[in-house]
């Protein structure tokens, strides 16, 4: 199933599509996908405990990406491809791997294929984050990003790129990394809130931190938007889901308008089963076509057994 696809082609776009978009869909958003206003409280604690309480499930997934609409004047004729996404805990951190492969077709220029690999490592305490990516245009590497970011004790932080050299950003107090943001959004949903806002840094481009305003909608049947397939693990998709809309505002840009907006079907276990991304002149969809659970090899999400005061297990 997904193993076979991992050896093949996956997709990502950039030329006219911000990198961070698909990443967060996992994000995002897992990526889809954090702390409520408790950004610093989570950073001081252990994100694994929050994920355990929320019931997030490590998994790998494959999404089909398609152009769903254009506006007058758009030069985009077609966009088609796939994204492979993998998220799981290691013994001290969350790791994610995103692989993209997208074909762009334009009205007045030759088509091109953009492929990308993007990996992250975010420690359980929410204070350390590393990232690495490589992007190719028709097989030729044209961009590489690598770097490290850290949150200090006062809640502020810095992000420094080793490739390209000389790129750095100050992170404002309360800024989060991707997994922490996903936890915050899930906690807001669990608390019955309808709005959640946070500044995050994900290293997916050279534009720095971005403010994300999240509008939480109604409960939905997340599996109803998917075609029945043996490649879809029904247990993962049985988790309750909500409609969520996100608006992205890069801090480096002084504008009241969002860079782009995104609609998600976000499950309580961290799975994103459907996504629509709206840009100024076109819209794309990202549909889940395969998903399966991953092993928690370090038992990072295992619920500790209760013991009595002498350390013996309680029956």
Buried (B, 14 or more C-beta within 10 A) or exposed (E): BBEEBBEEBBBBBBEBBBBBBBBBBBBBBBBBBBBBEBBBEBBBBBBBBBBBBBBBBBBBBBBBBBBBEBEEEBBBBEBBBBBBBBBBBBEEBBBBBBBBBBBBBBEEEEEEBBBBBBBBBBBBBBBBBBBBBBBBBEEEEEBEBBBBBBBEEEBEBBBEBEEEEEBEBEBBEBBBBBBBBBBBBBBBBBEEEEEBBBBBBBBBBBBBBBBBBBBBBEEBEBBEBBEEEEBBBEEBBBBBBBBBBBBBBBBEEEEEEBBBBBBBBBBBBBBBBBBBBBBEBBBBBBBBBBBBBEEBEBEBBEEEEEEEEEEEEEE
